[in-house]
Amino acid sequence: MDNTGENAIELHGDEEIIEVIDLNETEPGPDDLADDLEDVDFEEDPGVADDEGWETEDEMEAEAEQDDSEFTFSKHTGSVFCVSLDPATNSMAVTGGEDDKAYVWRVSDGEVLMECTGHKDSVTCAVFSHDSSMVATGDMSGMIKVWKVESKEEIWSFEVGDLEWLEWHPCAPVLLAGTDDGNMWMWKIPSGDCKTFQSSACQATSGKVLPDGKRAVVGYEDGTVRVWDLKQGNAIHIVKGQDGHQGALTCLSCNKDGSLVLTGSVDGCAKLINTATGKVGDLKTEKNPTLSNLWDSATCDTVSQLCCSFLNVSLVLSSLPLIAVAYLDGTLAIYDLSTQVLRHRCQHEAGIVHLQWEESSSVVSTCCLDGALRLWDARSGNIVSEYRGHTAEILDFTINREASLVVTASGDNQAKVFCLQRPDR
């Protein structure tokens, strides 16, 4: 945990929390200040510059204009909501935005390789297929399009209800989507052969195809989680009631073999689900009562996008099994997977929108409403580095396989490429 701020909180053992606070002397009242000023000699000291100890206007502007990025992609004319890298080479990015467009562009120099048009609303989903041969784009109204990267042409489209999420199968030309009517859709591309997975009439707010490619996990607005058999079309496990969440699901994450799924909800809780047995375990999280209030007050497109990330979860299983949970209040909590006990609490200056682990690493990255990207060492809880450049909130980001660069999407209508410099790399 980074202990450089005034207030630092660190957990020792299972229960004891030690709070270290920088104690300042009691601030003088107005009368004391007035008395002190009577004795002050205001004659100028010729050896001291007038602006010493103060930030000049130029210095403040320079701080505000700090840009640590290597490249800025600025073709979008509205907020950029989503970004992903092509899995085959990590050389192409696709971004979707409020301007009802998506762009496929080269990460090295920002050259536009393809412009994806014809959408009716903000493009909130844009993802490459497993072999990077196709790109799927989806807008808030439910218009989904698939594009062939090599020929730069649209090869398939379909319209569903309001779109909640969109994801490719990990090893086949199969596309899945969740909608606000509670359905999960699955299409074979480009033939369009379709199968639907119906549930209760509430939003299918989040979804994830498990690594085996045979099952998918879907979370719903009523707090239910279902594990679906993609071939048979039936729900293998249904987690609800006391075992389920008490609020809408906002995110899902799984470990490398898909044996465990971590779920997050607006109820402020995170749950671990064994996908083989359906058994559920609760992380010992501290509920955040403001989450539901923020969910209810979401009224604009940008805020609505953030609602889906109020409680982010990410999971890594390696030599150091860790769980990361992030809240909109700016808290990043690191848990030990085996004991499910809190290891570190890392506080941010603003709400966390998204987080992601580096592959086979203990470094977790976060993006925030203050427009900053931060890297944290989950073993120590200390901040590794911080990158700035956006003038508005970062709404999404993605990391390449080598963890050498990050591509961000922001409400300032821009996407940026940051090169990650670390001494241990």
N, C-alpha and C positions, 0 to 999 in steps of 0.2 A: 504494500500500500504506500502511496505517496504521502509522506508526512511533512511536506513543505508548507502546507496551508496553516492557517491559524487554528482550525479545528481538525484534529486527526483522531480517528477511531480505529482501534485495533482489537481483534478478538484473541484471547488467550484461553485455550482449553475449550470446553463445551459451552460454558455459560458466562464466564466473567468477561465483562466489557470494560475496558479502561479508556476513559476519555481524557485526552490531554488538551488543555486550553491555555492559550497564551494570555496570561493575566496582565492587563495594563493598569496603570495607576488610575484612580478615580478621576474622571473628567471634571475639570473646573466648571462651575456654573457661570452664568452671564455676569453676575456681580463681581465675581473674582476676576474674570477676564477684564472687565472695565477698570478695576483697581490696578491691575498689572499694567494696562496700557498707559496709565498716567505717568508711570516711571520709565517708559521706554523712550529712548533717544532716537528720533527718526532721521537724524542727519545721515546722508549717504556716505557709505564707505567707498572711497575712490578705488580701492583695490578689489572690490567685488562687483561682478557684472549684475545688471539689473535683473536678468532672467535666471540667475543661478538658483538651482533647486526647483525650478518650475519647468514643465514641459512646454516647449514652444509650439506654435500652431503647426509648423512644418514637421516637428517630431511626432505630434499626435497623428497627423495625416499619414506619415510614413508607417506608423504602427498599424493604422487602420488599413493601409494598402499592402500589408505583408502578404506575400504570396510565395509559398514554399513549393508550388507545383512546377513540374517540368513542362507541362503543356495544358492549354485550356481549349476545350471544344465548345464553341459558342454558336452553333447553327440553330439551336432551339430558340423560339421566341416566347416561351413560357417556362414555368417551373419544370425541371427534369425530375421525374418521379422514380425511374428505375434504370438500372444498369446491370449488364452481365457481360462476361468475357466468353469467347468461344472456347470450349473445352479442349479441342484438338491442338491448337497452337498458342492460345492465349494472346494472339496478335490482333484480334478484332474485338471491338466492343459494340454493343447495341444499347441505345438509350431511348427511352420513351418519355413523352412530355405532355404538358398541358396544351400544347399547340396542335394536338390531335395527330402527331407524327412520331415515327421512330426513325432513327438513323443507325445504319451500320457503318462504322468508321474504323480506320486503322489507328491503333494505339500509338504507334511510333511517331506519326506526324499529323494525325487528325484528318487525313484525307477521307472524304465521304465515299464509301463503296456502294451504298444503296440507300435510297430514301423510301421509307415505307409509308404510303399515304392511303387515303380512302377511309380513314376512321371517322367516327361520328362524335367522339368524345375524347377526353384525356386518355392517352396511352399509359396505363399503369402496370402493364406486364409486357416484358420483352425478353425472350430467352432463346438461346441456341439449342439445337438438337444435340444428341450425345456425340455425333461425329462432325458437328459444325457445318453440315451441309445445308441445314435449313434454320430459319429464324421464325419464331411464332410471336406475334404481337397481339395484344388484347386491350380494348378500351373499357372504360367504366360502364358503358351502355351494353356491353356484351358482344360487340363485334370482334371476332377472332380471325386473324389472317395468318397464313403461312407462306413464307417466301423462300425461293431457292437462291442460295447465296451466289453460286457460280454464274447462273444465268440472270440474276437480279430481277426475277419476275415472281409475281404472285401465283402460287400454284393451288391454293385452297382457301376457302373462307366459310365461316359459319357464324350464325348469330344466336346467342343464348340470352338468358335474363342477365341482370346486372352481374358483372364478373367480379369475383372475389380473389381468385388466384388461378395461375396457369403454370403448368410444369410438364416437361418432357419426361418420357420413360428413360431410365438410365442406359438402356442398351438396345432400344428398338425405335422405329419411326412411329411412335405412339404418343399422342398428346392428351393430357388430362386437364380438366378445369373444374372449378367449384363456383357455384352461382348462389344468388340470394334466395332462390326458391328451395334450397336444400339439396339440390342434385349435384352429383359428381358425374361429369361427362368424360368419355374416353373414345378417341377417334384414332383410326389407322390412317396415316398420311402417306400419299395423297388421295387414296381411294375414298376416304371419308366414312368408311364402315364405323358404325357408332354403337356404343353401349352406354346405358345410363345406370347409375347407382342411386336409387331413391331412398330418402329418409324423411323424417318429420319436416313439416313445412317451416323451417327456419334456416337462416343462412349457413352455407358451408364455408365458414370464414377462413379456414386454412387447410392445407393438404400437403402430403409428402408421399412420394413413391419410395418404398423401402428398397435398399440395395439389391435384394434378391430379384427385384422386378416382378414378383408374383403378388405382392400385397401393397396396399396403400393405406395410410392413416389419415383420417379426416376429422377435423374439429368443427364444432357447430356453435351457433349463437346461444343455444340453451345450455352450454357447458358439457355436452355429450362428446365423447370421442369414439369413433368407430374404426376398427381394423377390417379392411375389405379384402376379400379374395378376388383378384382382378379377373381370373379365368372363370370362376364359378359365378361371380356376381353377388355373392352373399357376404354378410358381415360375420367375420370370425369371432370378434370380440366387440362388445358394446360397453363402454364405461360411462356410467351416469349415476344420478342420485347422490348418495353419500360418497361414493368413490369418484364421481365426476367433479367438474368445476361448478361453481355457483355463479358463473358469469360467462360471457362469450369467450371462446377461444381466440387468441390473437396470433399464436405461432406454434410451430412444431419443429423439433429437431431430433435426429436419431444418431446413434453411434455407427461405426463403420460397417458392422455386420447386420445392423438393423434389429438386433435383439432387444434394444432398449429405445424407447421414445420419451422425450422430454416435452411437456406441454406447458404453455403459459396462457394466462387468462386475465381479463380485467378484474377478476376477484383478487388479484395480487398474489396468487398461489402458483407454484410450479409442481408438477406431478411427474413421476417416473412410471412408465408403463412397460411391463414385460410383454413383448408382442407375441411370444409363444404361449403364455399362460393367461394373459389379460390381467395379471396381478398388478395392483397399483400401490405406489409408495409416495408419500408427500415429503417434499423438501421442507426443512425447517425454516421457511421464509417469514419475514415480517410483513404482514399485510400493509398495503398502502391505501388508506381510505380515499385518497384523492383520485385514484384511477377511475372509479366508476363515475365520479362527477365529471371528469374530463371527457369520458366516453359520451356521456349524455349531452355535453355542451358542444360536441363537434358539429360545426355548421358549414364549414367551407371545405373545398376540395383538398387543400393542403393539410388541414387538420385531420380530415377524414383519413388521409393516407397514413398519418402518424398514429391514428387509433389502432391500426393493425400491428403496431410495434410497442404498445405500452409496456408489455412485459416480454422482453426478448429472451430467448433461451438458446444456448449453443452447447454442444457436447463434444468432447474429444476423448477417445480411448487410446492411450499409448502407454509408455512407461510411467506416465504421470496422469492418471485418470482425474479429470477435472470437469466441473460444470460451471458455466457462467450464466448469470441471470442479470438482466439490466432493466432498470425502471425509468419511467419518464421524469422522476424526481432527480435524476442524475446519479443514482446509485448503481454501481456495478458490484455484484456479489459473486465471489468465487467459492465454490463448494468442493469438498472432497467427495468423489463419487462413491467410494467404498463405505464411508461412514455417513455421508450426506450431511456433514457438519460444515458450517461456515468457516472458511480459512481467512478470507480477506474481504473487506468492504472498501471499495475504491470510489471516492466521491468526485463527481464531475461538476463543472461550473454551470451546466445546463442539462436539460433532459436528454437522455440517450434514445436515439431513434433506431439504431441497428448495431449489431455486433457480429464479429466473425473470428474464428480461430485461424491461426496459421496452420497449415497442414503439418502434422507430426511435430508440433511445437507447443510450448507453454505460453506463447504470446497471443493475447487476444486484443483485437482492434475494435474501437468504438467510434461512432460518429454521432454528433450532437446537434441540438438546436442552435448552439452558438457558432456553428460553421466550422468546428475544429474536428480533426481526425486524431485520435490518440491510440498509442500502443502501450499495453500493460503487460508486465511479467506476472503471470498468475501464480508463480511459485513464491514470489516475495510480496506481491501486491503493489509493487512500485511502478511508476510510469516510466516507460522506456523512451518515448519520444512523442512529440506533438507537431502536427502539421496544420498550417492555416493558409487561407487563400480565398475561400468563399466569403461572400458578403451577406449570405443568408444561410438558413439551416441546411444541413446535409440530410437528404431524404433516403439515400441508399448508397452503398458502395460495395465493391468486390475486390478480392485480392488474387493475384496470379499464383500459380503453383509454387514458384520459387520464393514467394513472399518478398519479391523485390520491387513490386509496384502495386499501387492501389488506384482504382478508377472510381471517382465519386460523382454523385448526381445531386444537384442542389436546387433550392428554390430561387436562386439568383439567375436561373435560365442557363446555367453552365454545367458542364462536366469537366473534371480535371483529372490529370494523371500525376500522381505523386510517386517519386522514387524513394523507397524506404532504405535509409542508411542506418546500419547497426554495426557496432564494433565486432560483434560475434559472428558476423556473416562474411 
